[in-house]
Amino acid sequence: MLLLLGKNPFEAYRSILQGAGILPKTRYAGKKSQLTDFMSLLNYTTPMIFAALSVAVALKSGIFNICVSGIMVFSGFIATILVGYSSLAPIIAKPLVVLIGVVAGGLIGVLIGYLRHRFNMNEVVVAIMLNYIISYVVSFFIQTRFVDPITRQSVEVGQNARLTLFDYPIMNLKMEINLVFPLALITVFLIRYFITRTRFGFELQAVGLNSKASNYAGINVGKTVITTMLISGSLAGLAGVSYYLGSNASIQPRVLPALGFDSIAVALLGNTSAIGSFFASLLVMIFDSGTTYMSSRMQVLREIAALITSILLLFSAIGIFFRALANRYAREVEEV
């Protein structure tokens, strides 16, 4: 596609990596460097890591959690009104924001899991409806009580509750430091250990493969589903607070974050594993962060990077299809 546009594709990819802080640029503005660009990349990647983990955990149990965007809005709004507008000391406010994100997201996740188990309601339909319910209810409160008359978004949260430090001076540079990125890294390894090394992780995967056989084997399917959605919802809640009280500082009414929907494709790209979701999140956000620089340097539309990412995710889905064909062929060979 880049060749059809008369551009050098290798130079375009190089520009994307430069814009994302992976490779150095030829020159930088005042108090900026490759390190500041890279720290910005980590800042914007953090919510995607939590969101992709949320989808991956649910998929392991055979549940399609499409409510990540709604949970992000809900957890971000609750944390904003409870802590974001308070005068609490930063050392108290910031951990409290994280805790609220976990609890608020977990509550929505439990609701979805309970409706799935108790009434056999399709979680996709429930999640879609909850997305709209949460979006409209939160928008109502923002527009009637917490709206900024200039931006028409919610009033910005205080610096004491922000999970990202902007323009933080280090080595004569102005950095973006996401305070919960280390938590995201820890969560990746905890989820990996939880899924692969614990009894509940085995039960979770067994339910995802065959819930009827799992029930026959003595696994409490209902408890497993609800607990899985509790974990998935909590991770989505962390994505919400790291997004709305980290990268952003306010909530736009009646707008669900695209990041919540993109995380579904990112989790699939990472093969629904914790480590894979982390690297898939980083890869997708490299394209997203480096787009502007590539567009200005190569004189191409910035949507070209989104198109490249879409094709990447499409081929990932096709890879799953061919893997299924290969497994079926292997079984046929064994039978012969």
N, C-alpha and C positions, 0 to 999 in steps of 0.2 A: 504493500500500500504506500509506503514511504517512497519507494522507487517510482511508482506511478505519479506521485506528486513532484518528482524530480529532486528528491532529497536523499541524502546519504543515510541509510538506516543505522549504520554503526555510529555515526556522529549524533544521530537523534538519541540513541540509547545512552551514549556518553553524556549528552546534555541532561537527560533524565537523572542519571546517577550524580551528576554535578549539582543539580538543583535540589536533590534529596540529601546532599552532604556525604555521599559515599565516595565521590571523587572531588578533588579541589577545582575551584573555578579559576579563571585567569585573574580576576580581581574581585574585591569585596567592598561593600560600603563601610562606613565608619563603625568600629567596634563590632564587626561581623567577621566570621571566618568559617572554614569548613566545619569546625567543631560546633559553632552556633547553629548551622544548618542541620547537622546531625542530631543535635539535641532537640531541635524542632520536630524532626522526623520521629524521634522516640516519644515526644509529647503527643503527637497526633496518632501514633500507633497504639498507645496504651488502651484507649477505649475499644479499639478493634480487637485487641487480644482478649479482653474480657468477654466481648460479644461473641467472638468465634468460639471460645471455650464453652460458652453457654449453649450454643447450638450443637456443638460436638457432643457434649455430655448427654443432652436430650436425645440426639440421634442414636447414641449407643444403646439407649433403652427403647428404641423404636418409636420415639415421640418427635414430631416435627414442630419445634418451638419457633413459630413465626411471630411471636409476641415480643421479641427482643426490643423493637423500637418503642412499643407502648410501655414496657417496663422501664426503659431508659427515661422516658418522659416522666413517668410516675415517681420513680426514685429521685430523679433530679429535682422535681418540683417539691416533694416532701422535704428533702434535705435543704432546699433553698429557703422555704418558709420557716423551717424549724431552726436552722443554724445560719443560713446565708445572710439573714438580715439581723442577726444578733450581734452583741458586743463581746462575745466570749473571747477569751485569749486564744491565739492561734494554736497553742499546744493542746488545747481542749477541743476547739472547734473542728480542726482537720480530722482527727481520729473519729470524732462524733459523726462527721459527714460520711466517712467510710462505713461506719456501723449502721447508720440509717439506710445507706444504699443497700447493704446486705439484707437487712430486715425487710425493707419495703419491697425489694425485688423478690425475696423469698416468699412473701405473702401472696403475690400475684402468681408465682410459680406453683405454690401449693393449691391455689384455687383452680388452676388449669388441670393439675394432676388429679385433684379430688373429683372434678366434674368428669374427667376421662374415666376414672375408675368406678365411681359410684353410679353414674348415669350413662356410662358408655358413650359420652358425647365426643364427637370428633374434635381433637385438640386444635386442628387447623381452623375450623369454623369458630370455635371458642376464642382462639387467639386473635383472629381477624376482627371479631366483634369487640373484644377487649381493647384492641388497638384504637378503634374509633371511639369507644366509650371513654377511655382514658384521655385521648386527645381532646375531645369536646369538653369534658368536665374540667380538665386542667386549663384549657383555653378560657372557659367561662370565668374561673377564679382569677386568672391573670388579667383579663380585660376589665374585670370589675373591681379588683382590689390591688393588684400588684403591677399594673401596666406603667411603662415609662412613656410619657406623652410625646417624646421626641422619636424614639426608635420603634414605638408600638410593640415592643417586646417586654418581657418581665424586667423589673428593676434589677440592675446588676448586683450580684452578691458582693459582700465585703471581702477585702483582701485577707481577712483573718480566716475565712472559710475556703479560700481558693486552694485547690489541690495542685495548681501549677504556679510556679514563680516566674513571672515575665520580667524581662530586662534585668535579671539578677546579675550584679557585677562580679565577674570572676576573671582574673588575669587580664584586666582592661577590656573585657568583652562583655556583651550583654546577652545572657543565656536565658533559654526557656528550660526550666527544670521541672519535670513532672514528678511530684513527690510519691505517686503511687506506682510508678514504673517498676521499682524493685518488688513491690507487692505482686505485680502482674507476673514477673519472672518466677517468684516463689510459688504463685498459684499454678503456673504451668506444670512445675515439677510435682506439686501436691496432687493435682488432678491426674497426672500420669501414674503416680504411685497408687492413688486411690483406685483407679480403673484396673490396673494390671496386677496389683499386689494384695488386694484386700478381698475378703469374702463378699462384701456388698458389691464391690466392683464386678466380681464374677457373676453374681446374681443379676446385676443391672444388665450386663451384656447378654445373659441367658434369656432374660425377659424380652430383650430387643430381638433376639433371634427367633424365639418361639414362646409366646406367653402361656399357651395351653400346656406345652410340655413342661415348662418351668413350674406351673401350678401343680401339675401331676407329681413333679419331683419334690414338692414340699416347700417351694419358694413362695413367700407371701407377695404375690404380684401387686396387689393394691398398695401395700406399704412401699414396695420398691419404686413404683411409678410416682407416688406422691413425694418420696424422698428425693428421687432423681430430679423432679421438677422444682423442689425446694432448692437444690444445689444450682440447677440451671437458672432459676429466677434470681438467686443471689448473685450469680456471676453477671447476669444482665443488669442488675441493680448497680454493681460496681462499675460497669460500663457507663451507666447513666450518670453517676456522680462524677466520674473522671472526665466525662464529656461536658456536662452542663456546669460543673463547678471546677473544671480544669481547663480544657481547651477553650471552652466558651465561658461566658459569665452570666448568660441570660437564656431564657427559653422563648422561642418564637411560637406564638399561638397557632394552633391548628396545623402544625407541621410536624410530621413524624420523621425522625432522623434517618436519612438514607443508609447510614452506617449500620443500623440494625438489620436492614434487609440484605445489605452487602455481606454481612457476616455469615449468612447462610451459605453463599457461594464460597466464601473464604474457608469455612469449616470443611466443606466438601473438597476444596483444593488441598487442604491439609489432611485429607483422608480421615477426617473426624478423630484424629489423634491430638493429644495436647501439644506435643512438640511440633507436629505438622501444622497445627493451627497457628502457633507462634510464628513460624517462618513464613507461612502463607500470608499472615497479617502484615508482616514486615515487607514482603514482596509487593503486595497490593498497595500499601501506603507509600512505598518508594515511587511507584508510578504516579500516584496521586500527588505526592509532594513535589516531584520533579517536573510536573506538567507545565507549570507557568514558565519556568526558566527555559525549558525545551521549546515552548511555543514562541517566546520572544526571540530566542537565539536562532531558531531554524525557520521562523516565519511560517509556521503551520498552525492550524487550529488546535487549541488545547484539547479538544475532544478526541484527537487521534490517540492520546494515551489511554483514555477511557475505552476506546475501541480495541486497543491492544489488550487491555485487561479483560475485556469481555470475551475476546477470542481465547485468551488463556484459560479462563474459567470454563468456557464451552468445551475446549479440548480436554479439560480435566473431567468433565461429566462424561464425555465420550470414552475416556480412559476407563471409567468404571464399567461402562457397557462392554467394552472389549475384554475386561478382566472377567466379567460374568460369562462371556462366551468361552473364554479360555478355560475357566473352571468346569463348564459344562462339557467341553471337549475332553478334558482330562478324565472326567467321570466316565464318559463313554468309552474311552480307551481302556480304563481299568476294568470295565464290565466285559469288554471283548477279551 
